[in-house]
Amino acid sequence: MRSPRLAALELRRFGRGRLPRAALVALLVLPLLYGALYLWSFWDPYGRLDRVPVALVDEDRGATAGGQRITAGDDLTKGLLKSEVFDWHRVSAAEARRGVEDGTYYLSLTMPADFSERIASSAGGSPETSALQVRTNDANNYIVGQISRTVFNEVRTAASTKASRSFLDRIFISFSDIHGQTVEAAEGADRLSGGIGKAKKGSQDLADGLTEAKKGSGKLAKGLRRLDTGAGALESGSRRVADGTQTLADKVDAVHTAVGPFLKDNEKTIGDSAQLVADSAKAIRRNLGTLVKRAPGAARAAHAASTGLDDVYARRCPESAALPDAACADLEKAKEAAADVATVADDVDTLITDNDGDLKKLDADLAGLQKKAQALADRAPHLSEDVDDAVKRIDELNKGAGEVAAGAKKLHTGLGTAKSGASDLDDGVGKLKTGALDLNGGMYKLADGSGKLAGGLHDGAKKIPDYDKKDRDQRTGVMADPVQLASRDLHHAPNYGTGFAPYFIPLSLWVGAMVAYMLIPPMNRRALAAGASSWRIALAGWLPVVAVGALQTAALMAVLHWAVGLEMVRAGGTIAFLFLVAACFAAIVQWLNARFGPAGRILVLALLMLQLTSAGGTYPVQTSPGFFNALHPFLPMSYVVDALRRLITGGSLGPVWTACAVLAGFTAAALALTALSARRRQVWTLDRLHPELSL
């Protein structure tokens, strides 16, 4: 009898009576308990987080920054309540603490009292980091604690981003303010540069004017020194004349009574003295004319210098002065000094003008003295005849000589004062000239520096950004959250259950094969009794379970697709591949039961555990201990999980073809080993007749 017929006869046994039929139904439904129920129980846990009770505590007092009220805690609380991420319960801190402890709430989120205050501190001198306080209790549920950390990290990021946007917005507004103020400073520097340019021209004019004034004051001082020298000579000469005439008069008066005889004896001496007086009077008249001639010119020169400085000062130092204060002060000193010199020159001129009558009289007296002295000299040989007349004339001469000496002294004193003032004026104007030249050089540097300052401020203003509200919003958004996670899911699993289906489906098929061989013998008894070949015996025990496995697969996938909602990218390929998986698992379980008998059932269960822990169905296998990493490539479920992921969610089919080859190899090897075990079962031994353990 062929193997397929033997397999069909084996399946027909389940149609004989209610209990076998119930057993077959149970055999078909059992994988659903592992596959469908498991996946259904946590099909989309993240989509039902709004059913998880979580305590929400808002103790934030709020804060004020920049004249604005900040209520970050209230704002965050309102946002969380609207988000419905969890089943939020707004409670007090004490209620939240008790609830997390006794399991009423899985966790709690608290906004501390200084939450807003710390956020607002970023605008002050001592910025502080604010903190959201999360309290979990792994004794309630460990997974919820892990999920909450992910959720609250997003909440924290959103809160930090909002605070950063506010802080950065203030910074950009400050940039705009700085830009505006820098532009104003640059415009002020332009005006300063223009004013300094005018001041530079004024300082040059001042220096030129003071150079001319220095020349004029030098000439004035030189002329007054000459006048003073002449006046000194005049005073000395007139004093000598006065002294001589006084001596002469005294002598004449003393010897007047005896003049006759004496005059006869001294006619020559008298003649010589009279000639000396005439010559002296002539010299005095000549010097007096020089003084009168030069004094008005000196006064005019001094007035011209003073007037020139007054004009310079009036042009360069009005109320809106172009020159700096220091330059104006120096120019004012020069103006005052020139005025002083002009005053002194006026005094000299006034002295001469006021004493014009006296000078003229002095000149007339000198002329008269000269004339009389000359006449006396001429008449000296005849003095004896004119003695009376001579005495009278000598007295008049003495009087005139005294008056001339007094006027000459007064004139010399006035010219001495004028000479001193002119010398001081010359020194002062010289210092002012030096200062004006220094000022002019400084003004050139100042003009150059102010130009560079204006240019630098304009360049700086161009480099300082000036953002409007739209630009600020865009830039604060980027800088507050500069790095976005550009996540691209090549083959997206829509929910948690879809992601875990490649793990639980082969688990259910393995359990189905394991239970099937509890009801179906791994080696067909009829074939063994008939002495069939070992391969026919192996296939006769394998094919019924393969048929049951195909039915289990169809039932499981139908429930997962239409009842639970599993969507497969390659549905046909998935079903076909699972038929191969069921056949492979049936072959492996058959061999373990055929070779080891009752103990094989324990080995089947142990092998299932090893496959579940090393297949990488939940976490990547690299995260498991080294033992499971070592087992991973040698067990069939590892390849089944990888292939089902590509078939259900999409991706390259390389792992699918690899898995098919591996499963075919495992199937062939297991069937060969089962045939070898059937061969051995055809030989009876004492161990078979009296087994050590029977299950």
C-alpha positions as CSV (number, residue, x, y, z in Angstrom):
1,M,0.0,0.0,0.0
2,R,1.4,3.4,-1.0
3,S,2.2,6.1,1.6
4,P,-0.5,8.6,0.5
5,R,-3.2,5.9,0.9
6,L,-1.8,5.0,4.3
7,A,-1.9,8.7,5.3
8,A,-5.5,8.9,4.2
9,L,-6.5,5.9,6.2
10,E,-4.8,7.4,9.2
11,L,-6.9,10.6,8.8
12,R,-10.1,8.6,8.4
13,R,-9.8,7.4,11.9
14,F,-10.8,10.9,13.1
15,G,-14.2,10.5,11.4
16,R,-15.2,7.5,13.4
17,G,-17.1,8.8,16.4
18,R,-17.6,12.1,18.1
19,L,-14.4,12.0,20.2
20,P,-12.1,11.6,17.3
21,R,-13.9,14.3,15.4
22,A,-13.6,16.6,18.5
23,A,-10.0,15.7,18.7
24,L,-9.5,16.7,15.0
25,V,-11.3,20.0,15.6
26,A,-9.2,20.7,18.7
27,L,-6.1,19.9,16.7
28,L,-7.1,22.4,14.0
29,V,-8.1,25.1,16.6
30,L,-5.2,24.7,18.9
31,P,-2.8,26.9,16.8
32,L,-5.3,29.7,17.0
33,L,-4.8,29.8,20.8
34,Y,-1.1,30.5,20.3
35,G,-1.2,32.5,17.2
36,A,-4.5,34.4,17.0
37,L,-5.1,34.9,20.7
38,Y,-1.6,36.1,21.4
39,L,-1.5,38.5,18.6
40,W,-5.0,39.7,19.3
41,S,-4.2,40.4,22.9
42,F,-1.6,43.0,22.1
43,W,-2.4,43.8,18.5
44,D,-2.1,47.6,19.0
45,P,-1.1,48.5,22.6
46,Y,0.2,51.9,21.6
47,G,-3.1,52.8,20.1
48,R,-4.8,52.2,23.4
49,L,-2.6,54.1,25.7
50,D,-5.4,56.5,26.3
51,R,-6.9,53.8,28.6
52,V,-3.9,53.8,30.9
53,P,-4.6,55.9,34.0
54,V,-1.8,58.4,34.7
55,A,-1.7,61.1,37.4
56,L,-1.1,64.7,36.2
57,V,0.1,67.2,38.9
58,D,0.5,70.9,38.1
59,E,2.1,72.9,40.9
60,D,3.6,75.6,38.7
61,R,3.2,79.1,40.2
62,G,4.0,80.9,36.9
63,A,6.5,83.7,36.4
64,T,7.0,87.1,34.8
65,A,9.8,87.8,32.3
66,G,10.1,90.9,30.1
67,G,6.8,92.3,31.3
68,Q,5.0,89.1,30.1
69,R,3.3,86.5,32.3
70,I,4.6,82.9,31.7
71,T,2.4,79.9,32.7
72,A,4.4,77.0,31.2
73,G,2.9,74.5,33.6
74,D,-0.8,75.4,32.8
75,D,0.0,75.5,29.0
76,L,1.6,72.1,29.1
77,T,-1.2,70.6,31.2
78,K,-3.8,71.9,28.8
79,G,-1.9,70.4,25.9
80,L,-1.6,67.0,27.5
81,L,-5.2,66.9,28.4
82,K,-6.1,67.6,24.8
83,S,-3.6,65.1,23.4
84,E,-5.2,62.1,25.2
85,V,-1.9,60.2,25.1
86,F,-2.8,58.7,28.4
87,D,-6.0,58.6,30.6
88,W,-4.9,61.8,32.5
89,H,-6.2,62.4,36.0
90,R,-5.4,65.9,37.3
91,V,-4.7,65.4,41.0
92,S,-2.6,66.7,43.9
93,A,0.9,65.6,44.5
94,A,-0.1,63.5,47.6
95,E,-2.9,61.7,45.6
96,A,-0.5,61.0,42.7
97,R,2.1,59.6,45.1
98,R,-0.4,57.3,46.8
99,G,-2.0,56.3,43.4
100,V,1.3,55.3,41.9
101,E,2.2,53.3,45.0
102,D,-1.1,51.4,45.3
103,G,-1.5,50.9,41.5
104,T,-4.4,53.3,40.9
105,Y,-2.1,55.1,38.5
106,Y,0.6,53.5,36.5
107,L,2.8,56.6,36.7
108,S,2.6,60.4,37.4
109,L,3.9,63.5,35.7
110,T,4.5,66.6,37.9
111,M,5.2,70.2,36.9
112,P,7.1,71.6,39.9
113,A,6.3,75.0,41.5
114,D,9.3,76.7,39.9
115,F,8.7,75.2,36.4
116,S,7.9,78.6,34.7
117,E,10.4,80.5,36.9
118,R,13.3,78.4,35.7
119,I,12.2,78.6,32.1
120,A,12.0,82.4,32.4
121,S,15.5,82.5,34.0
122,S,17.0,82.0,30.6
123,A,16.4,85.8,30.0
124,G,18.2,86.7,33.3
125,G,21.7,86.6,34.6
126,S,21.4,83.1,36.3
127,P,19.7,80.7,33.8
128,E,18.5,77.4,35.3
129,T,17.2,74.3,33.7
130,S,13.6,73.3,34.5
131,A,12.6,69.7,35.0
132,L,9.5,67.6,34.5
133,Q,9.2,65.0,37.3
134,V,8.0,61.5,36.3
135,R,7.3,58.9,39.0
136,T,6.9,55.2,37.9
137,N,6.4,51.9,39.7
138,D,7.7,48.9,37.9
139,A,5.8,46.8,40.4
140,N,2.6,48.0,38.6
141,N,3.8,47.3,35.1
142,Y,7.4,47.4,33.7
143,I,6.4,48.0,30.0
144,V,4.3,51.0,30.8
145,G,7.3,52.6,32.5
146,Q,9.3,52.0,29.3
147,I,6.6,53.4,27.1
148,S,6.2,56.5,29.4
149,R,9.9,57.3,29.1
150,T,9.5,57.5,25.3
151,V,6.3,59.6,25.5
152,F,7.6,61.9,28.2
153,N,10.9,62.5,26.2
154,E,8.7,63.8,23.4
155,V,6.8,65.9,25.9
156,R,10.1,67.3,27.3
157,T,11.4,68.0,23.8
158,A,8.2,69.9,22.9
159,A,8.4,71.9,26.1
160,S,12.1,72.6,25.6
161,T,11.5,73.6,22.0
162,K,8.7,76.1,23.0
163,A,10.9,77.6,25.7
164,S,13.8,77.8,23.3
165,R,11.6,79.5,20.7
166,S,10.7,82.2,23.2
167,F,14.3,82.8,24.2
168,L,15.6,82.8,20.7
169,D,12.9,85.2,19.6
170,R,14.1,87.7,22.3
171,I,17.6,87.3,21.0
172,F,16.6,88.0,17.4
173,I,14.6,91.1,18.6
174,S,17.8,92.2,20.4
175,F,19.7,91.8,17.1
176,S,17.2,94.1,15.4
177,D,17.5,96.6,18.2
178,I,21.3,96.5,18.0
179,H,21.1,96.9,14.2
180,G,18.9,99.9,14.5
181,Q,21.1,101.5,17.2
182,T,24.2,100.8,15.1
183,V,22.7,102.4,12.1
184,E,21.9,105.5,14.2
185,A,25.5,105.5,15.5
186,A,26.8,105.2,12.0
187,E,24.7,108.2,10.9
188,G,25.9,110.1,13.9
189,A,29.5,109.2,13.0
190,D,28.8,110.6,9.5
191,R,27.6,113.8,11.0
192,L,30.6,113.9,13.3
193,S,32.9,113.2,10.4
194,G,31.3,116.2,8.5
195,G,31.6,118.4,11.5
196,I,35.2,117.4,12.1
197,G,35.9,118.1,8.4
198,K,34.7,121.6,8.9
199,A,36.7,121.8,12.1
200,K,39.8,120.7,10.3
201,K,39.3,123.5,7.8
202,G,38.7,125.9,10.7
203,S,41.9,124.7,12.4
204,Q,43.9,125.3,9.3
205,D,42.5,128.8,9.0
206,L,43.3,129.4,12.6
207,A,46.8,128.2,12.1
208,D,47.2,130.5,9.1
209,G,45.7,133.4,10.9
210,L,48.0,132.9,13.9
211,T,51.0,132.6,11.7
212,E,50.2,136.1,10.2
213,A,49.4,137.4,13.7
214,K,52.8,136.1,14.9
215,K,54.5,138.0,12.1
216,G,52.5,141.2,13.0
217,S,53.2,140.8,16.7
218,G,56.9,140.3,16.0
219,K,57.0,143.5,14.0
220,L,55.1,145.4,16.7
221,A,57.4,144.2,19.4
222,K,60.5,145.1,17.3
223,G,59.1,148.5,16.6
224,L,58.2,149.2,20.2
225,R,61.7,148.1,21.3
226,R,63.1,150.6,18.9
227,L,60.7,153.3,20.2
228,D,61.6,152.4,23.8
229,T,65.3,152.6,23.0
230,G,64.8,156.0,21.4
231,A,62.6,157.2,24.3
232,G,65.3,156.1,26.7
233,A,67.9,158.0,24.8
234,L,65.5,161.0,24.8
235,E,65.0,160.8,28.5
236,S,68.7,160.5,29.2
237,G,69.5,163.4,26.9
238,S,66.8,165.6,28.2
239,R,67.8,164.9,31.7
240,R,71.4,165.8,30.9
241,V,70.2,169.0,29.3
242,A,68.0,169.8,32.2
243,D,70.8,169.1,34.6
244,G,73.1,171.2,32.5
245,T,70.7,174.1,32.3
246,Q,70.0,173.9,36.0
247,T,73.7,174.0,36.7
248,L,74.1,176.8,34.3
249,A,71.3,178.8,35.8
250,D,72.5,178.2,39.3
251,K,75.9,179.4,38.4
252,V,74.6,182.4,36.5
253,D,72.4,183.4,39.3
254,A,75.2,182.9,41.8
255,V,77.6,185.0,40.0
256,H,75.1,187.3,38.5
257,T,76.4,190.1,40.6
258,A,79.9,189.5,39.5
259,V,79.0,188.4,36.0
260,G,80.6,191.1,34.2
261,P,84.2,190.5,35.0
262,F,83.6,186.8,35.0
263,L,81.9,186.9,31.5
264,K,84.7,188.7,30.1
265,D,87.1,186.0,31.3
266,N,84.7,183.1,30.3
267,E,83.1,184.2,27.1
268,K,84.6,181.3,25.2
269,T,83.3,178.8,27.8
270,I,79.9,180.2,27.8
271,G,79.9,180.1,24.0
272,D,80.9,176.4,24.0
273,S,78.2,175.5,26.6
274,A,75.6,177.3,24.6
275,Q,76.6,175.5,21.5
276,L,76.4,172.2,23.3
277,V,72.8,173.0,24.4
278,A,71.9,173.9,20.9
279,D,73.3,170.6,19.5
280,S,71.5,168.6,22.2
281,A,68.2,170.2,21.6
282,K,68.5,169.5,17.9
283,A,69.2,165.7,18.6
284,I,66.2,165.5,20.9
285,R,63.9,167.0,18.4
286,R,65.0,164.5,15.8
287,N,64.3,161.5,18.1
288,L,60.9,162.9,19.1
289,G,59.8,163.1,15.5
290,T,60.6,159.4,15.0
291,L,58.5,158.4,18.0
292,V,55.5,160.5,16.8
293,K,55.8,159.1,13.4
294,R,56.0,155.3,14.4
295,A,53.5,155.2,17.3
296,P,50.2,155.4,15.2
297,G,51.5,152.8,12.7
298,A,52.2,150.4,15.6
299,A,48.7,150.9,17.0
300,R,47.1,150.2,13.6
301,A,49.1,147.0,13.2
302,A,48.1,145.8,16.6
303,H,44.4,146.6,15.9
304,A,44.6,144.8,12.5
305,A,46.0,141.7,14.2
306,S,43.3,141.9,16.9
307,T,40.5,142.4,14.3
308,G,41.8,139.4,12.3
309,L,41.7,137.1,15.3
310,D,38.2,138.4,16.2
311,D,37.0,137.5,12.7
312,V,38.5,134.0,12.9
313,Y,36.9,133.5,16.3
314,A,33.5,134.7,15.2
315,R,33.6,132.4,12.1
316,R,34.9,129.2,13.8
317,C,33.3,129.5,17.3
318,P,29.7,130.4,17.0
319,E,27.0,128.6,19.2
320,S,27.0,125.5,16.9
321,A,30.8,125.4,16.9
322,A,32.5,123.3,14.3
323,L,35.8,123.4,16.3
324,P,36.2,121.3,19.5
325,D,36.0,123.2,22.7
326,A,39.8,123.1,23.3
327,A,40.5,124.8,19.9
328,C,37.9,127.5,20.6
329,A,39.4,128.2,24.0
330,D,42.9,128.6,22.5
331,L,41.5,130.9,19.8
332,E,39.7,133.0,22.4
333,K,43.0,133.4,24.4
334,A,44.7,134.6,21.2
335,K,41.9,137.0,20.5
336,E,42.2,138.4,24.1
337,A,46.0,138.7,23.9
338,A,45.8,140.6,20.5
339,A,43.2,142.9,22.1
340,D,45.6,143.5,25.0
341,V,48.4,144.4,22.6
342,A,46.1,146.7,20.6
343,T,45.1,148.3,23.9
344,V,48.8,148.9,24.8
345,A,49.5,150.2,21.3
346,D,46.5,152.5,21.8
347,D,47.9,153.6,25.1
348,V,51.1,154.6,23.4
349,D,49.3,156.2,20.6
350,T,47.0,157.9,23.1
351,L,50.0,159.0,25.1
352,I,51.4,160.6,22.1
353,T,48.1,161.9,20.9
354,D,47.0,163.1,24.4
355,N,50.4,164.8,24.8
356,D,50.4,166.0,21.3
357,G,50.3,169.6,22.6
358,D,53.0,168.9,25.1
359,L,55.1,167.2,22.5
360,K,54.6,170.0,20.1
361,K,55.3,172.4,22.9
362,L,58.3,170.3,23.8
363,D,59.4,170.4,20.2
364,A,58.8,174.1,20.1
365,D,60.6,174.5,23.4
366,L,63.5,172.5,22.0
367,A,63.4,174.6,18.9
368,G,63.4,177.7,21.0
369,L,66.1,176.3,23.3
370,Q,68.2,175.4,20.2
371,K,67.6,178.8,18.8
372,K,68.4,180.6,22.0
373,A,71.4,178.4,22.7
374,Q,72.7,179.0,19.2
375,A,72.0,182.6,19.6
376,L,73.8,182.6,22.9
377,A,76.7,180.7,21.4
378,D,76.7,183.2,18.6
379,R,76.5,186.1,21.0
380,A,78.8,184.7,23.6
381,P,81.7,186.9,22.5
382,H,79.4,189.8,23.4
383,L,78.0,188.4,26.6
384,S,79.3,191.2,28.7
385,E,77.0,193.5,26.9
386,D,74.1,191.2,27.1
387,V,74.6,189.7,30.5
388,D,71.4,190.9,31.9
389,D,69.6,189.6,28.9
390,A,71.5,186.3,29.1
391,V,70.6,185.7,32.7
392,K,67.0,186.1,31.9
393,R,67.3,183.7,28.9
394,I,69.3,181.1,30.9
395,D,66.5,181.0,33.5
396,E,64.0,180.4,30.7
397,L,66.2,177.8,29.2
398,N,66.5,176.0,32.5
399,K,62.7,176.0,32.9
400,G,62.2,174.6,29.4
401,A,64.9,171.9,29.8
402,G,63.1,170.7,33.0
403,E,59.8,170.4,31.3
404,V,61.4,168.5,28.4
405,A,63.1,166.1,30.8
406,A,59.7,165.4,32.6
407,G,57.9,164.8,29.3
408,A,60.7,162.5,28.0
409,K,60.5,160.4,31.3
410,K,56.8,160.1,31.0
411,L,57.1,159.0,27.4
412,H,59.8,156.5,28.2
413,T,57.7,154.9,30.9
414,G,54.7,154.5,28.6
415,L,56.8,153.0,25.9
416,G,58.4,150.6,28.4
417,T,55.0,149.3,29.3
418,A,54.0,148.9,25.6
419,K,57.3,147.1,24.9
420,S,56.6,144.6,27.7
421,G,53.0,144.0,26.5
422,A,54.1,143.6,22.9
423,S,56.8,141.1,24.0
424,D,54.2,139.1,26.0
425,L,51.8,139.3,23.0
426,D,54.5,138.0,20.7
427,D,55.2,135.1,23.0
428,G,51.5,134.3,23.5
429,V,50.8,134.4,19.8
430,G,53.8,132.2,19.2
431,K,52.4,129.6,21.6
432,L,49.0,129.9,20.1
433,K,50.5,129.3,16.7
434,T,52.3,126.2,17.9
435,G,49.1,125.0,19.5
436,A,47.1,125.8,16.4
437,L,49.6,123.8,14.3
438,D,49.3,120.9,16.8
439,L,45.5,121.2,16.7
440,N,45.5,121.2,12.9
441,G,47.6,118.0,12.9
442,G,45.2,116.4,15.5
443,M,42.2,117.5,13.5
444,Y,43.6,115.7,10.4
445,K,44.0,112.5,12.5
446,L,40.6,113.0,14.1
447,A,39.0,113.5,10.6
448,D,40.7,110.3,9.4
449,G,39.6,108.4,12.5
450,S,36.0,109.6,12.4
451,G,35.8,108.5,8.7
452,K,37.1,105.1,9.7
453,L,34.6,105.0,12.6
454,A,31.7,105.9,10.3
455,G,32.8,103.3,7.8
456,G,33.2,100.6,10.4
457,L,29.8,101.3,11.9
458,H,28.2,101.1,8.5
459,D,30.0,97.8,7.8
460,G,29.0,96.5,11.2
461,A,25.4,97.5,10.7
462,K,25.3,95.5,7.5
463,K,26.6,92.5,9.3
464,I,24.2,92.7,12.2
465,P,20.9,90.9,11.1
466,D,17.6,92.8,11.2
467,Y,14.8,90.2,11.1
468,D,11.1,90.9,10.8
469,K,8.5,88.7,12.5
470,K,8.3,86.2,9.7
471,D,12.0,85.8,9.6
472,R,12.2,85.5,13.4
473,D,9.5,82.9,13.5
474,Q,11.3,80.8,10.8
475,R,14.7,81.1,12.4
476,T,13.6,80.5,15.9
477,G,11.7,77.4,14.7
478,V,14.9,76.1,13.1
479,M,17.2,77.0,16.0
480,A,14.9,75.8,18.7
481,D,14.7,72.4,17.0
482,P,17.6,72.4,14.6
483,V,17.7,68.6,14.0
484,Q,14.6,66.8,12.7
485,L,14.4,63.1,12.6
486,A,13.8,62.3,8.9
487,S,12.5,58.8,9.4
488,R,11.9,56.7,6.4
489,D,10.2,53.4,7.0
490,L,11.0,51.3,3.9
491,H,8.4,48.6,4.8
492,H,6.1,49.9,7.5
493,A,4.4,47.5,9.9
494,P,1.1,49.4,10.8
495,N,0.9,48.0,14.4
496,Y,2.5,46.0,17.1
497,G,0.7,42.8,16.2
498,T,1.8,42.9,12.5
499,G,5.4,43.3,13.7
500,F,5.1,40.2,16.0
501,A,3.1,38.0,13.6
502,P,6.3,36.5,12.1
503,Y,7.2,35.3,15.6
504,F,3.9,33.9,16.8
505,I,2.7,32.2,13.6
506,P,5.6,29.7,13.5
507,L,5.2,29.2,17.2
508,S,1.6,28.1,16.7
509,L,2.5,25.8,13.8
510,W,5.2,24.1,15.9
511,V,2.7,23.6,18.7
512,G,0.2,22.3,16.1
513,A,2.7,19.7,14.9
514,M,3.7,18.8,18.4
515,V,0.0,18.2,19.4
516,A,-0.7,16.4,16.1
517,Y,1.9,13.7,16.9
518,M,0.3,13.2,20.3
519,L,-2.8,11.9,18.4
520,I,-1.1,10.5,15.2
521,P,1.7,8.0,15.6
522,P,5.0,9.2,14.0
523,M,5.4,5.9,12.1
524,N,2.3,4.2,10.6
525,R,1.6,0.9,12.4
526,R,0.1,-0.8,9.3
527,A,3.2,-0.1,7.4
528,L,5.4,-1.4,10.1
529,A,3.3,-4.5,10.5
530,A,3.3,-5.1,6.7
531,G,7.0,-4.8,6.5
532,A,6.9,-1.8,4.2
533,S,10.1,0.1,3.3
534,S,11.5,2.6,5.9
535,W,10.8,5.5,3.5
536,R,7.2,4.5,3.0
537,I,6.8,4.2,6.7
538,A,8.3,7.7,7.3
539,L,6.1,9.3,4.6
540,A,3.0,7.5,5.8
541,G,3.5,9.0,9.3
542,W,4.5,12.5,7.9
543,L,1.9,13.2,5.3
544,P,-1.2,13.1,7.7
545,V,0.4,15.7,9.9
546,V,1.4,17.8,6.8
547,A,-2.3,17.8,5.8
548,V,-3.3,18.8,9.3
549,G,-0.7,21.5,9.3
550,A,-2.0,22.8,6.0
551,L,-5.5,23.0,7.5
552,Q,-4.1,24.7,10.7
553,T,-2.3,27.2,8.5
554,A,-5.4,28.0,6.5
555,A,-7.5,28.4,9.6
556,L,-4.9,30.5,11.4
557,M,-4.3,32.9,8.6
558,A,-8.0,33.3,7.8
559,V,-8.7,34.3,11.4
560,L,-5.6,36.6,11.5
561,H,-6.6,38.3,8.3
562,W,-10.4,38.6,8.5
563,A,-10.9,38.7,12.3
564,V,-7.8,40.3,13.8
565,G,-6.8,42.4,10.8
566,L,-3.4,41.2,9.6
567,E,-2.5,42.7,6.2
568,M,0.1,40.9,4.2
569,V,2.1,42.4,1.3
570,R,2.5,39.0,-0.3
571,A,-0.5,37.0,1.0
572,G,-0.1,34.1,-1.5
573,G,3.6,33.8,-0.9
574,T,3.0,33.9,2.9
575,I,0.4,31.0,2.7
576,A,2.6,28.9,0.5
577,F,5.7,29.5,2.6
578,L,3.7,28.5,5.8
579,F,2.7,25.2,4.1
580,L,6.5,24.6,3.8
581,V,7.0,25.6,7.4
582,A,4.3,23.2,8.6
583,A,5.8,20.4,6.5
584,C,9.3,21.1,7.9
585,F,8.1,21.3,11.5
586,A,6.1,18.1,11.1
587,A,9.2,16.3,9.8
588,I,11.3,17.5,12.7
589,V,8.7,16.6,15.4
590,Q,8.1,13.3,13.7
591,W,11.8,12.3,13.8
592,L,12.1,13.3,17.5
593,N,9.1,11.2,18.4
594,A,10.1,8.3,16.2
595,R,13.7,8.2,17.4
596,F,13.3,8.9,21.1
597,G,9.8,7.7,21.7
598,P,8.0,9.3,24.7
599,A,11.2,11.2,25.6
600,G,11.0,12.8,22.2
601,R,8.0,14.9,23.3
602,I,10.1,16.5,25.9
603,L,12.8,17.2,23.3
604,V,10.2,18.7,21.0
605,L,9.2,21.1,23.8
606,A,12.9,21.9,24.6
607,L,13.7,22.5,21.0
608,L,10.7,24.9,20.8
609,M,12.1,26.9,23.8
610,L,15.6,27.1,22.2
611,Q,14.1,28.3,18.9
612,L,11.9,30.9,20.6
613,T,14.8,32.4,22.5
614,S,17.3,32.4,19.6
615,A,15.1,33.3,16.7
616,G,15.2,37.1,17.3
617,G,11.5,37.4,17.1
618,T,11.1,40.2,19.7
619,Y,14.5,41.9,20.1
620,P,17.4,41.6,17.7
621,V,19.3,38.4,18.4
622,Q,22.5,40.5,18.9
623,T,21.0,41.8,22.1
624,S,20.7,38.2,23.5
625,P,23.5,36.4,25.4
626,G,26.2,34.7,23.3
627,F,24.7,31.3,23.7
628,F,21.6,32.2,21.8
629,N,23.6,34.1,19.2
630,A,25.5,30.8,18.6
631,L,22.3,28.8,18.2
632,H,20.6,31.3,16.0
633,P,21.9,30.2,12.5
634,F,21.4,26.5,13.3
635,L,17.7,26.4,14.0
636,P,14.9,26.5,11.4
637,M,12.7,29.1,13.2
638,S,15.4,31.8,12.8
639,Y,15.0,31.6,9.0
640,V,11.2,31.3,9.2
641,V,11.0,34.6,11.2
642,D,13.2,36.5,8.8
643,A,11.3,35.2,5.8
644,L,7.9,36.0,7.2
645,R,8.9,39.6,7.9
646,R,9.7,40.0,4.2
647,L,6.5,38.3,3.1
648,I,4.2,40.1,5.5
649,T,5.6,43.7,5.5
650,G,7.6,43.6,2.3
651,G,11.3,43.8,1.3
652,S,13.8,41.7,-0.5
653,L,13.0,38.1,-1.1
654,G,16.5,36.9,-0.5
655,P,15.9,35.7,3.1
656,V,12.7,34.0,1.8
657,W,14.6,31.8,-0.7
658,T,17.3,31.1,1.8
659,A,14.7,30.0,4.3
660,C,13.0,27.8,1.7
661,A,16.3,26.1,1.0
662,V,17.1,25.7,4.8
663,L,13.6,24.3,5.5
664,A,13.8,21.9,2.6
665,G,17.1,20.7,3.9
666,F,15.7,20.3,7.4
667,T,12.7,18.4,6.0
668,A,14.8,16.0,3.9
669,A,17.2,15.4,6.8
670,A,14.4,14.8,9.3
671,L,12.6,12.4,6.9
672,A,15.8,10.5,6.3
673,L,16.4,10.2,10.1
674,T,12.8,9.1,10.6
675,A,13.3,6.4,7.8
676,L,16.4,5.3,9.7
677,S,14.4,5.1,12.9
678,A,11.7,3.1,11.1
679,R,14.3,0.7,9.9
680,R,15.4,0.2,13.5
681,R,11.8,-0.2,14.7
682,Q,11.4,-3.2,12.4
683,V,13.9,-5.0,14.6
684,W,12.6,-6.1,18.0
685,T,14.9,-5.8,21.0
686,L,14.6,-6.3,24.7
687,D,14.5,-2.6,25.2
688,R,11.4,-2.3,23.0
689,L,9.8,-5.2,24.7
690,H,10.5,-3.8,28.2
691,P,11.1,0.0,27.9
692,E,12.6,1.8,30.9
693,L,10.1,4.6,30.7
694,S,6.6,4.7,29.1
695,L,4.5,7.8,28.6
